[in-house]
C-alpha cells in the first residue's frame, strides 16, 4: 500500500508576498485615513484635518510597512532622537 499523496501547494515568491503585504497595508491605511478625514472635516477646518491625517497616516503606514510588509523584527517605535 502506498501513502495517500498530498496535493501540492504553491507558495508565493518572497518578493511577491512582500509586495502583496505592502499593498494591503498601504491600501488599508489609505482607506482608513480617508474615513478619518471625512469625520474630522466636520469638526475642524479641512486644511488642518488633512495635515493631521497626512502626518498620522504616514507614521502608521511606515511602521506597518516595516513590521508587516518587510518583517523587520524590530520592536517598538523607530524614533531615535540625537541632540544637536
PDB file with one MODEL, atoms N, CA, C and O in Angstrom:
MODEL        1
ATOM      1  N   UNK A   1       0.824  -1.173   0.000  1.00  0.00           N
ATOM      2  CA  UNK A   1       0.000   0.000   0.000  1.00  0.00           C
ATOM      3  C   UNK A   1       0.872   1.240   0.000  1.00  0.00           C
ATOM      4  O   UNK A   1       1.931   1.272   0.627  1.00  0.00           O
ATOM      5  N   UNK A   2       0.429   2.229  -0.688  1.00  0.00           N
ATOM      6  CA  UNK A   2       1.183   3.488  -0.718  1.00  0.00           C
ATOM      7  C   UNK A   2       0.460   4.544   0.096  1.00  0.00           C
ATOM      8  O   UNK A   2      -0.759   4.504   0.267  1.00  0.00           O
ATOM      9  N   UNK A   3       1.235   5.478   0.587  1.00  0.00           N
ATOM     10  CA  UNK A   3       0.640   6.576   1.358  1.00  0.00           C
ATOM     11  C   UNK A   3      -0.136   7.490   0.416  1.00  0.00           C
ATOM     12  O   UNK A   3       0.268   7.708  -0.726  1.00  0.00           O
ATOM     13  N   UNK A   4      -1.249   8.019   0.907  1.00  0.00           N
ATOM     14  CA  UNK A   4      -2.009   8.918   0.041  1.00  0.00           C
ATOM     15  C   UNK A   4      -1.187  10.160  -0.285  1.00  0.00           C
ATOM     16  O   UNK A   4      -0.496  10.713   0.571  1.00  0.00           O
ATOM     17  N   UNK A   5      -1.280  10.579  -1.530  1.00  0.00           N
ATOM     18  CA  UNK A   5      -0.492  11.746  -1.937  1.00  0.00           C
ATOM     19  C   UNK A   5      -1.200  13.028  -1.500  1.00  0.00           C
ATOM     20  O   UNK A   5      -2.424  13.149  -1.548  1.00  0.00           O
ATOM     21  N   UNK A   6      -0.385  13.957  -1.081  1.00  0.00           N
ATOM     22  CA  UNK A   6      -0.930  15.253  -0.673  1.00  0.00           C
ATOM     23  C   UNK A   6      -0.969  16.165  -1.888  1.00  0.00           C
ATOM     24  O   UNK A   6      -0.082  16.104  -2.739  1.00  0.00           O
ATOM     25  N   UNK A   7      -1.980  17.000  -1.975  1.00  0.00           N
ATOM     26  CA  UNK A   7      -1.996  17.941  -3.090  1.00  0.00           C
ATOM     27  C   UNK A   7      -0.862  18.965  -2.906  1.00  0.00           C
ATOM     28  O   UNK A   7      -0.612  19.441  -1.799  1.00  0.00           O
ATOM     29  N   UNK A   8      -0.203  19.280  -3.985  1.00  0.00           N
ATOM     30  CA  UNK A   8       0.897  20.223  -3.917  1.00  0.00           C
ATOM     31  C   UNK A   8       0.342  21.637  -3.769  1.00  0.00           C
ATOM     32  O   UNK A   8      -0.603  22.034  -4.452  1.00  0.00           O
ATOM     33  N   UNK A   9       0.944  22.362  -2.880  1.00  0.00           N
ATOM     34  CA  UNK A   9       0.550  23.761  -2.717  1.00  0.00           C
ATOM     35  C   UNK A   9       1.695  24.631  -3.193  1.00  0.00           C
ATOM     36  O   UNK A   9       2.865  24.335  -2.950  1.00  0.00           O
ATOM     37  N   UNK A  10       1.342  25.701  -3.869  1.00  0.00           N
ATOM     38  CA  UNK A  10       2.360  26.622  -4.361  1.00  0.00           C
ATOM     39  C   UNK A  10       2.512  27.759  -3.369  1.00  0.00           C
ATOM     40  O   UNK A  10       1.527  28.296  -2.863  1.00  0.00           O
ATOM     41  N   UNK A  11       3.732  28.112  -3.103  1.00  0.00           N
ATOM     42  CA  UNK A  11       3.989  29.250  -2.240  1.00  0.00           C
ATOM     43  C   UNK A  11       4.411  30.424  -3.106  1.00  0.00           C
ATOM     44  O   UNK A  11       5.029  30.259  -4.158  1.00  0.00           O
ATOM     45  N   UNK A  12       4.061  31.609  -2.637  1.00  0.00           N
ATOM     46  CA  UNK A  12       4.433  32.803  -3.365  1.00  0.00           C
ATOM     47  C   UNK A  12       5.916  33.074  -3.218  1.00  0.00           C
ATOM     48  O   UNK A  12       6.519  32.765  -2.190  1.00  0.00           O
ATOM     49  N   UNK A  13       6.481  33.640  -4.231  1.00  0.00           N
ATOM     50  CA  UNK A  13       7.862  34.104  -4.149  1.00  0.00           C
ATOM     51  C   UNK A  13       7.924  35.152  -3.040  1.00  0.00           C
ATOM     52  O   UNK A  13       7.002  35.959  -2.921  1.00  0.00           O
ATOM     53  N   UNK A  14       8.972  35.166  -2.234  1.00  0.00           N
ATOM     54  CA  UNK A  14       9.031  36.109  -1.106  1.00  0.00           C
ATOM     55  C   UNK A  14       8.833  37.568  -1.513  1.00  0.00           C
ATOM     56  O   UNK A  14       8.228  38.332  -0.761  1.00  0.00           O
ATOM     57  N   UNK A  15       9.324  37.969  -2.672  1.00  0.00           N
ATOM     58  CA  UNK A  15       9.134  39.351  -3.114  1.00  0.00           C
ATOM     59  C   UNK A  15       7.678  39.632  -3.470  1.00  0.00           C
ATOM     60  O   UNK A  15       7.169  40.722  -3.208  1.00  0.00           O
ATOM     61  N   UNK A  16       7.018  38.661  -4.058  1.00  0.00           N
ATOM     62  CA  UNK A  16       5.602  38.836  -4.393  1.00  0.00           C
ATOM     63  C   UNK A  16       4.779  38.910  -3.111  1.00  0.00           C
ATOM     64  O   UNK A  16       3.868  39.730  -3.000  1.00  0.00           O
ATOM     65  N   UNK A  17       5.099  38.060  -2.155  1.00  0.00           N
ATOM     66  CA  UNK A  17       4.381  38.087  -0.874  1.00  0.00           C
ATOM     67  C   UNK A  17       4.588  39.418  -0.164  1.00  0.00           C
ATOM     68  O   UNK A  17       3.644  39.970   0.402  1.00  0.00           O
ATOM     69  N   UNK A  18       5.815  39.939  -0.187  1.00  0.00           N
ATOM     70  CA  UNK A  18       6.085  41.240   0.439  1.00  0.00           C
ATOM     71  C   UNK A  18       5.322  42.348  -0.275  1.00  0.00           C
ATOM     72  O   UNK A  18       4.808  43.262   0.370  1.00  0.00           O
ATOM     73  N   UNK A  19       5.245  42.273  -1.597  1.00  0.00           N
ATOM     74  CA  UNK A  19       4.505  43.286  -2.355  1.00  0.00           C
ATOM     75  C   UNK A  19       3.022  43.240  -2.021  1.00  0.00           C
ATOM     76  O   UNK A  19       2.389  44.286  -1.872  1.00  0.00           O
ATOM     77  N   UNK A  20       2.464  42.052  -1.903  1.00  0.00           N
ATOM     78  CA  UNK A  20       1.046  41.921  -1.552  1.00  0.00           C
ATOM     79  C   UNK A  20       0.794  42.501  -0.160  1.00  0.00           C
ATOM     80  O   UNK A  20      -0.177  43.231   0.042  1.00  0.00           O
ATOM     81  N   UNK A  21       1.660  42.179   0.795  1.00  0.00           N
ATOM     82  CA  UNK A  21       1.518  42.756   2.137  1.00  0.00           C
ATOM     83  C   UNK A  21       1.647  44.271   2.099  1.00  0.00           C
ATOM     84  O   UNK A  21       0.924  44.968   2.810  1.00  0.00           O
ATOM     85  N   UNK A  22       2.562  44.793   1.277  1.00  0.00           N
ATOM     86  CA  UNK A  22       2.767  46.231   1.130  1.00  0.00           C
ATOM     87  C   UNK A  22       1.496  46.902   0.613  1.00  0.00           C
ATOM     88  O   UNK A  22       1.083  47.938   1.135  1.00  0.00           O
ATOM     89  N   UNK A  23       0.885  46.322  -0.400  1.00  0.00           N
ATOM     90  CA  UNK A  23      -0.337  46.886  -0.986  1.00  0.00           C
ATOM     91  C   UNK A  23      -1.488  46.837   0.010  1.00  0.00           C
ATOM     92  O   UNK A  23      -2.243  47.801   0.130  1.00  0.00           O
ATOM     93  N   UNK A  24      -1.628  45.732   0.720  1.00  0.00           N
ATOM     94  CA  UNK A  24      -2.718  45.600   1.691  1.00  0.00           C
ATOM     95  C   UNK A  24      -2.546  46.595   2.839  1.00  0.00           C
ATOM     96  O   UNK A  24      -3.507  47.255   3.234  1.00  0.00           O
ATOM     97  N   UNK A  25      -1.334  46.706   3.372  1.00  0.00           N
ATOM     98  CA  UNK A  25      -1.098  47.659   4.466  1.00  0.00           C
ATOM     99  C   UNK A  25      -1.297  49.089   3.996  1.00  0.00           C
ATOM    100  O   UNK A  25      -1.991  49.867   4.651  1.00  0.00           O
ATOM    101  N   UNK A  26      -0.702  49.440   2.877  1.00  0.00           N
ATOM    102  CA  UNK A  26      -0.826  50.802   2.360  1.00  0.00           C
ATOM    103  C   UNK A  26      -2.251  51.147   1.972  1.00  0.00           C
ATOM    104  O   UNK A  26      -2.723  52.250   2.245  1.00  0.00           O
ATOM    105  N   UNK A  27      -2.933  50.215   1.341  1.00  0.00           N
ATOM    106  CA  UNK A  27      -4.321  50.452   0.955  1.00  0.00           C
ATOM    107  C   UNK A  27      -5.236  50.557   2.154  1.00  0.00           C
ATOM    108  O   UNK A  27      -6.151  51.381   2.176  1.00  0.00           O
ATOM    109  N   UNK A  28      -4.993  49.725   3.152  1.00  0.00           N
ATOM    110  CA  UNK A  28      -5.799  49.786   4.372  1.00  0.00           C
ATOM    111  C   UNK A  28      -5.626  51.102   5.106  1.00  0.00           C
ATOM    112  O   UNK A  28      -6.602  51.692   5.571  1.00  0.00           O
ATOM    113  N   UNK A  29      -4.393  51.562   5.210  1.00  0.00           N
ATOM    114  CA  UNK A  29      -4.145  52.852   5.863  1.00  0.00           C
ATOM    115  C   UNK A  29      -4.751  53.976   5.042  1.00  0.00           C
ATOM    116  O   UNK A  29      -5.305  54.922   5.601  1.00  0.00           O
ATOM    117  N   UNK A  30      -4.652  53.886   3.732  1.00  0.00           N
ATOM    118  CA  UNK A  30      -5.242  54.907   2.857  1.00  0.00           C
ATOM    119  C   UNK A  30      -6.747  54.997   3.007  1.00  0.00           C
ATOM    120  O   UNK A  30      -7.304  56.092   3.095  1.00  0.00           O
ATOM    121  N   UNK A  31      -7.402  53.857   3.036  1.00  0.00           N
ATOM    122  CA  UNK A  31      -8.867  53.850   3.215  1.00  0.00           C
ATOM    123  C   UNK A  31      -9.264  54.361   4.593  1.00  0.00           C
ATOM    124  O   UNK A  31     -10.206  55.143   4.725  1.00  0.00           O
ATOM    125  N   UNK A  32      -8.549  53.921   5.610  1.00  0.00           N
ATOM    126  CA  UNK A  32      -8.859  54.371   6.970  1.00  0.00           C
ATOM    127  C   UNK A  32      -8.641  55.872   7.112  1.00  0.00           C
ATOM    128  O   UNK A  32      -9.443  56.561   7.742  1.00  0.00           O
ATOM    129  N   UNK A  33      -7.561  56.381   6.529  1.00  0.00           N
ATOM    130  CA  UNK A  33      -7.287  57.816   6.647  1.00  0.00           C
ATOM    131  C   UNK A  33      -8.324  58.638   5.897  1.00  0.00           C
ATOM    132  O   UNK A  33      -8.639  59.754   6.310  1.00  0.00           O
ATOM    133  N   UNK A  34      -8.852  58.115   4.818  1.00  0.00           N
ATOM    134  CA  UNK A  34      -9.924  58.822   4.104  1.00  0.00           C
ATOM    135  C   UNK A  34     -11.164  58.935   4.979  1.00  0.00           C
ATOM    136  O   UNK A  34     -11.801  59.988   5.033  1.00  0.00           O
ATOM    137  N   UNK A  35     -11.499  57.861   5.655  1.00  0.00           N
ATOM    138  CA  UNK A  35     -12.657  57.891   6.555  1.00  0.00           C
ATOM    139  C   UNK A  35     -12.453  58.847   7.715  1.00  0.00           C
ATOM    140  O   UNK A  35     -13.369  59.578   8.091  1.00  0.00           O
ATOM    141  N   UNK A  36     -11.262  58.846   8.280  1.00  0.00           N
ATOM    142  CA  UNK A  36     -10.967  59.753   9.390  1.00  0.00           C
ATOM    143  C   UNK A  36     -11.009  61.198   8.913  1.00  0.00           C
ATOM    144  O   UNK A  36     -11.480  62.071   9.641  1.00  0.00           O
ATOM    145  N   UNK A  37     -10.527  61.464   7.712  1.00  0.00           N
ATOM    146  CA  UNK A  37     -10.559  62.818   7.157  1.00  0.00           C
ATOM    147  C   UNK A  37     -11.990  63.312   7.012  1.00  0.00           C
ATOM    148  O   UNK A  37     -12.282  64.465   7.330  1.00  0.00           O
ATOM    149  N   UNK A  38     -12.878  62.460   6.540  1.00  0.00           N
ATOM    150  CA  UNK A  38     -14.285  62.845   6.406  1.00  0.00           C
ATOM    151  C   UNK A  38     -14.885  63.146   7.775  1.00  0.00           C
ATOM    152  O   UNK A  38     -15.625  64.117   7.933  1.00  0.00           O
ATOM    153  N   UNK A  39     -14.566  62.316   8.763  1.00  0.00           N
ATOM    154  CA  UNK A  39     -15.099  62.553  10.108  1.00  0.00           C
ATOM    155  C   UNK A  39     -14.550  63.830  10.730  1.00  0.00           C
ATOM    156  O   UNK A  39     -15.284  64.566  11.391  1.00  0.00           O
ATOM    157  N   UNK A  40     -13.269  64.096  10.524  1.00  0.00           N
ATOM    158  CA  UNK A  40     -12.655  65.281  11.115  1.00  0.00           C
ATOM    159  C   UNK A  40     -13.047  66.579  10.410  1.00  0.00           C
ATOM    160  O   UNK A  40     -13.055  67.641  11.032  1.00  0.00           O
ATOM    161  N   UNK A  41     -13.366  66.504   9.136  1.00  0.00           N
ATOM    162  CA  UNK A  41     -13.647  67.723   8.379  1.00  0.00           C
ATOM    163  C   UNK A  41     -14.884  68.463   8.882  1.00  0.00           C
ATOM    164  O   UNK A  41     -15.029  69.657   8.621  1.00  0.00           O
ATOM    165  N   UNK A  42     -15.776  67.783   9.593  1.00  0.00           N
ATOM    166  CA  UNK A  42     -16.945  68.446  10.176  1.00  0.00           C
ATOM    167  C   UNK A  42     -16.588  69.200  11.448  1.00  0.00           C
ATOM    168  O   UNK A  42     -17.292  70.130  11.839  1.00  0.00           O
ATOM    169  N   UNK A  43     -15.505  68.807  12.087  1.00  0.00           N
ATOM    170  CA  UNK A  43     -15.158  69.373  13.396  1.00  0.00           C
ATOM    171  C   UNK A  43     -14.070  70.439  13.334  1.00  0.00           C
ATOM    172  O   UNK A  43     -14.080  71.386  14.120  1.00  0.00           O
ATOM    173  N   UNK A  44     -13.126  70.287  12.395  1.00  0.00           N
ATOM    174  CA  UNK A  44     -12.034  71.250  12.269  1.00  0.00           C
ATOM    175  C   UNK A  44     -11.890  71.622  10.790  1.00  0.00           C
ATOM    176  O   UNK A  44     -12.402  70.910   9.926  1.00  0.00           O
ATOM    177  N   UNK A  45     -11.204  72.723  10.490  1.00  0.00           N
ATOM    178  CA  UNK A  45     -11.052  73.109   9.081  1.00  0.00           C
ATOM    179  C   UNK A  45     -10.394  71.992   8.257  1.00  0.00           C
ATOM    180  O   UNK A  45      -9.543  71.254   8.752  1.00  0.00           O
ATOM    181  N   UNK A  46     -10.806  71.890   7.004  1.00  0.00           N
ATOM    182  CA  UNK A  46     -10.348  70.806   6.142  1.00  0.00           C
ATOM    183  C   UNK A  46      -8.824  70.797   5.987  1.00  0.00           C
ATOM    184  O   UNK A  46      -8.220  69.725   5.968  1.00  0.00           O
ATOM    185  N   UNK A  47      -8.199  71.958   5.878  1.00  0.00           N
ATOM    186  CA  UNK A  47      -6.738  72.006   5.712  1.00  0.00           C
ATOM    187  C   UNK A  47      -6.028  71.449   6.941  1.00  0.00           C
ATOM    188  O   UNK A  47      -5.032  70.736   6.814  1.00  0.00           O
ATOM    189  N   UNK A  48      -6.530  71.769   8.118  1.00  0.00           N
ATOM    190  CA  UNK A  48      -5.928  71.260   9.357  1.00  0.00           C
ATOM    191  C   UNK A  48      -6.158  69.755   9.467  1.00  0.00           C
ATOM    192  O   UNK A  48      -5.248  69.008   9.826  1.00  0.00           O
ATOM    193  N   UNK A  49      -7.369  69.316   9.160  1.00  0.00           N
ATOM    194  CA  UNK A  49      -7.681  67.885   9.211  1.00  0.00           C
ATOM    195  C   UNK A  49      -6.805  67.113   8.232  1.00  0.00           C
ATOM    196  O   UNK A  49      -6.298  66.039   8.556  1.00  0.00           O
ATOM    197  N   UNK A  50      -6.632  67.661   7.040  1.00  0.00           N
ATOM    198  CA  UNK A  50      -5.818  66.999   6.022  1.00  0.00           C
ATOM    199  C   UNK A  50      -4.368  66.894   6.480  1.00  0.00           C
ATOM    200  O   UNK A  50      -3.747  65.842   6.324  1.00  0.00           O
ATOM    201  N   UNK A  51      -3.821  67.969   7.044  1.00  0.00           N
ATOM    202  CA  UNK A  51      -2.442  67.940   7.525  1.00  0.00           C
ATOM    203  C   UNK A  51      -2.275  66.926   8.648  1.00  0.00           C
ATOM    204  O   UNK A  51      -1.313  66.159   8.656  1.00  0.00           O
ATOM    205  N   UNK A  52      -3.198  66.920   9.586  1.00  0.00           N
ATOM    206  CA  UNK A  52      -3.136  65.997  10.715  1.00  0.00           C
ATOM    207  C   UNK A  52      -3.225  64.546  10.252  1.00  0.00           C
ATOM    208  O   UNK A  52      -2.431  63.706  10.675  1.00  0.00           O
ATOM    209  N   UNK A  53      -4.184  64.255   9.390  1.00  0.00           N
ATOM    210  CA  UNK A  53      -4.365  62.889   8.893  1.00  0.00           C
ATOM    211  C   UNK A  53      -3.158  62.453   8.065  1.00  0.00           C
ATOM    212  O   UNK A  53      -2.753  61.292   8.126  1.00  0.00           O
ATOM    213  N   UNK A  54      -2.589  63.358   7.305  1.00  0.00           N
ATOM    214  CA  UNK A  54      -1.419  63.018   6.496  1.00  0.00           C
ATOM    215  C   UNK A  54      -0.240  62.613   7.367  1.00  0.00           C
ATOM    216  O   UNK A  54       0.422  61.613   7.089  1.00  0.00           O
ATOM    217  N   UNK A  55       0.026  63.374   8.409  1.00  0.00           N
ATOM    218  CA  UNK A  55       1.156  63.066   9.294  1.00  0.00           C
ATOM    219  C   UNK A  55       0.929  61.746  10.026  1.00  0.00           C
ATOM    220  O   UNK A  55       1.806  60.883  10.053  1.00  0.00           O
ATOM    221  N   UNK A  56      -0.246  61.599  10.614  1.00  0.00           N
ATOM    222  CA  UNK A  56      -0.522  60.388  11.403  1.00  0.00           C
ATOM    223  C   UNK A  56      -0.545  59.147  10.511  1.00  0.00           C
ATOM    224  O   UNK A  56       0.018  58.116  10.878  1.00  0.00           O
ATOM    225  N   UNK A  57      -1.183  59.233   9.354  1.00  0.00           N
ATOM    226  CA  UNK A  57      -1.255  58.057   8.478  1.00  0.00           C
ATOM    227  C   UNK A  57       0.116  57.699   7.914  1.00  0.00           C
ATOM    228  O   UNK A  57       0.395  56.523   7.679  1.00  0.00           O
ATOM    229  N   UNK A  58       0.973  58.691   7.693  1.00  0.00           N
ATOM    230  CA  UNK A  58       2.328  58.402   7.220  1.00  0.00           C
ATOM    231  C   UNK A  58       3.124  57.642   8.271  1.00  0.00           C
ATOM    232  O   UNK A  58       3.827  56.684   7.949  1.00  0.00           O
ATOM    233  N   UNK A  59       3.018  58.063   9.517  1.00  0.00           N
ATOM    234  CA  UNK A  59       3.732  57.375  10.601  1.00  0.00           C
ATOM    235  C   UNK A  59       3.214  55.943  10.750  1.00  0.00           C
ATOM    236  O   UNK A  59       3.999  55.003  10.881  1.00  0.00           O
ATOM    237  N   UNK A  60       1.895  55.784  10.729  1.00  0.00           N
ATOM    238  CA  UNK A  60       1.307  54.443  10.877  1.00  0.00           C
ATOM    239  C   UNK A  60       1.682  53.554   9.702  1.00  0.00           C
ATOM    240  O   UNK A  60       2.058  52.398   9.899  1.00  0.00           O
ATOM    241  N   UNK A  61       1.587  54.073   8.485  1.00  0.00           N
ATOM    242  CA  UNK A  61       1.920  53.270   7.302  1.00  0.00           C
ATOM    243  C   UNK A  61       3.394  52.868   7.307  1.00  0.00           C
ATOM    244  O   UNK A  61       3.733  51.742   6.944  1.00  0.00           O
ATOM    245  N   UNK A  62       4.265  53.784   7.716  1.00  0.00           N
ATOM    246  CA  UNK A  62       5.686  53.468   7.765  1.00  0.00           C
ATOM    247  C   UNK A  62       5.964  52.344   8.754  1.00  0.00           C
ATOM    248  O   UNK A  62       6.727  51.427   8.453  1.00  0.00           O
ATOM    249  N   UNK A  63       5.354  52.409   9.923  1.00  0.00           N
ATOM    250  CA  UNK A  63       5.537  51.347  10.917  1.00  0.00           C
ATOM    251  C   UNK A  63       4.966  50.019  10.418  1.00  0.00           C
ATOM    252  O   UNK A  63       5.602  48.975  10.561  1.00  0.00           O
ATOM    253  N   UNK A  64       3.768  50.061   9.834  1.00  0.00           N
ATOM    254  CA  UNK A  64       3.182  48.824   9.318  1.00  0.00           C
ATOM    255  C   UNK A  64       4.033  48.215   8.218  1.00  0.00           C
ATOM    256  O   UNK A  64       4.239  47.002   8.192  1.00  0.00           O
ATOM    257  N   UNK A  65       4.527  49.042   7.315  1.00  0.00           N
ATOM    258  CA  UNK A  65       5.361  48.515   6.244  1.00  0.00           C
ATOM    259  C   UNK A  65       6.630  47.889   6.804  1.00  0.00           C
ATOM    260  O   UNK A  65       7.060  46.833   6.341  1.00  0.00           O
ATOM    261  N   UNK A  66       7.218  48.524   7.779  1.00  0.00           N
ATOM    262  CA  UNK A  66       8.429  47.954   8.372  1.00  0.00           C
ATOM    263  C   UNK A  66       8.175  46.655   9.097  1.00  0.00           C
ATOM    264  O   UNK A  66       8.951  45.706   8.979  1.00  0.00           O
ATOM    265  N   UNK A  67       7.085  46.609   9.850  1.00  0.00           N
ATOM    266  CA  UNK A  67       6.815  45.419  10.672  1.00  0.00           C
ATOM    267  C   UNK A  67       6.137  44.301   9.898  1.00  0.00           C
ATOM    268  O   UNK A  67       6.499  43.135  10.053  1.00  0.00           O
ATOM    269  N   UNK A  68       5.159  44.640   9.066  1.00  0.00           N
ATOM    270  CA  UNK A  68       4.361  43.618   8.395  1.00  0.00           C
ATOM    271  C   UNK A  68       4.874  43.338   6.983  1.00  0.00           C
ATOM    272  O   UNK A  68       5.165  42.192   6.641  1.00  0.00           O
ATOM    273  N   UNK A  69       4.985  44.376   6.173  1.00  0.00           N
ATOM    274  CA  UNK A  69       5.361  44.170   4.772  1.00  0.00           C
ATOM    275  C   UNK A  69       6.748  43.575   4.638  1.00  0.00           C
ATOM    276  O   UNK A  69       6.959  42.632   3.875  1.00  0.00           O
ATOM    277  N   UNK A  70       7.701  44.132   5.387  1.00  0.00           N
ATOM    278  CA  UNK A  70       9.081  43.700   5.229  1.00  0.00           C
ATOM    279  C   UNK A  70       9.593  42.922   6.422  1.00  0.00           C
ATOM    280  O   UNK A  70      10.759  42.529   6.454  1.00  0.00           O
ATOM    281  N   UNK A  71       8.731  42.694   7.406  1.00  0.00           N
ATOM    282  CA  UNK A  71       9.025  41.849   8.565  1.00  0.00           C
ATOM    283  C   UNK A  71      10.393  42.136   9.169  1.00  0.00           C
ATOM    284  O   UNK A  71      11.259  41.262   9.221  1.00  0.00           O
ATOM    285  N   UNK A  72      10.572  43.363   9.622  1.00  0.00           N
ATOM    286  CA  UNK A  72      11.875  43.790  10.121  1.00  0.00           C
ATOM    287  C   UNK A  72      12.252  43.126  11.437  1.00  0.00           C
ATOM    288  O   UNK A  72      13.439  42.949  11.707  1.00  0.00           O
ATOM    289  N   UNK A  73      11.282  42.755  12.264  1.00  0.00           N
ATOM    290  CA  UNK A  73      11.591  42.135  13.543  1.00  0.00           C
ATOM    291  C   UNK A  73      11.984  43.137  14.610  1.00  0.00           C
ATOM    292  O   UNK A  73      12.260  42.758  15.749  1.00  0.00           O
ATOM    293  N   UNK A  74      12.011  44.393  14.259  1.00  0.00           N
ATOM    294  CA  UNK A  74      12.365  45.452  15.203  1.00  0.00           C
ATOM    295  C   UNK A  74      11.198  45.667  16.152  1.00  0.00           C
ATOM    296  O   UNK A  74      10.039  45.639  15.738  1.00  0.00           O
ATOM    297  N   UNK A  75      11.503  45.881  17.418  1.00  0.00           N
ATOM    298  CA  UNK A  75      10.470  46.102  18.421  1.00  0.00           C
ATOM    299  C   UNK A  75      10.368  47.583  18.745  1.00  0.00           C
ATOM    300  O   UNK A  75      11.360  48.309  18.680  1.00  0.00           O
ATOM    301  N   UNK A  76       9.179  48.026  19.092  1.00  0.00           N
ATOM    302  CA  UNK A  76       8.961  49.420  19.491  1.00  0.00           C
ATOM    303  C   UNK A  76       8.916  50.346  18.291  1.00  0.00           C
ATOM    304  O   UNK A  76       9.140  49.942  17.150  1.00  0.00           O
ATOM    305  N   UNK A  77       8.619  51.603  18.587  1.00  0.00           N
ATOM    306  CA  UNK A  77       8.564  52.603  17.534  1.00  0.00           C
ATOM    307  C   UNK A  77       9.974  53.006  17.179  1.00  0.00           C
ATOM    308  O   UNK A  77      10.846  53.056  18.046  1.00  0.00           O
ATOM    309  N   UNK A  78      10.205  53.290  15.926  1.00  0.00           N
ATOM    310  CA  UNK A  78      11.545  53.537  15.419  1.00  0.00           C
ATOM    311  C   UNK A  78      12.078  54.935  15.588  1.00  0.00           C
ATOM    312  O   UNK A  78      12.934  55.356  14.809  1.00  0.00           O
ATOM    313  N   UNK A  79      11.604  55.680  16.581  1.00  0.00           N
ATOM    314  CA  UNK A  79      12.061  57.044  16.746  1.00  0.00           C
ATOM    315  C   UNK A  79      13.388  57.066  17.477  1.00  0.00           C
ATOM    316  O   UNK A  79      13.521  56.515  18.569  1.00  0.00           O
ATOM    317  N   UNK A  80      14.350  57.698  16.871  1.00  0.00           N
ATOM    318  CA  UNK A  80      15.628  57.927  17.532  1.00  0.00           C
ATOM    319  C   UNK A  80      15.958  59.403  17.405  1.00  0.00           C
ATOM    320  O   UNK A  80      16.013  59.947  16.302  1.00  0.00           O
ATOM    321  N   UNK A  81      16.170  60.027  18.512  1.00  0.00           N
ATOM    322  CA  UNK A  81      16.484  61.448  18.529  1.00  0.00           C
ATOM    323  C   UNK A  81      17.919  61.624  18.957  1.00  0.00           C
ATOM    324  O   UNK A  81      18.336  61.090  19.985  1.00  0.00           O
ATOM    325  N   UNK A  82      18.670  62.362  18.184  1.00  0.00           N
ATOM    326  CA  UNK A  82      20.041  62.654  18.586  1.00  0.00           C
ATOM    327  C   UNK A  82      20.178  64.160  18.774  1.00  0.00           C
ATOM    328  O   UNK A  82      19.797  64.937  17.898  1.00  0.00           O
ATOM    329  N   UNK A  83      20.716  64.566  19.902  1.00  0.00           N
ATOM    330  CA  UNK A  83      20.828  66.004  20.167  1.00  0.00           C
ATOM    331  C   UNK A  83      21.800  66.683  19.209  1.00  0.00           C
ATOM    332  O   UNK A  83      22.833  66.133  18.827  1.00  0.00           O
ATOM    333  N   UNK A  84      21.420  67.904  18.839  1.00  0.00           N
ATOM    334  CA  UNK A  84      22.195  68.831  18.057  1.00  0.00           C
ATOM    335  C   UNK A  84      22.837  68.346  16.872  1.00  0.00           C
ATOM    336  O   UNK A  84      23.508  69.109  16.178  1.00  0.00           O
TER     337      UNK A  84
ENDMDL
END
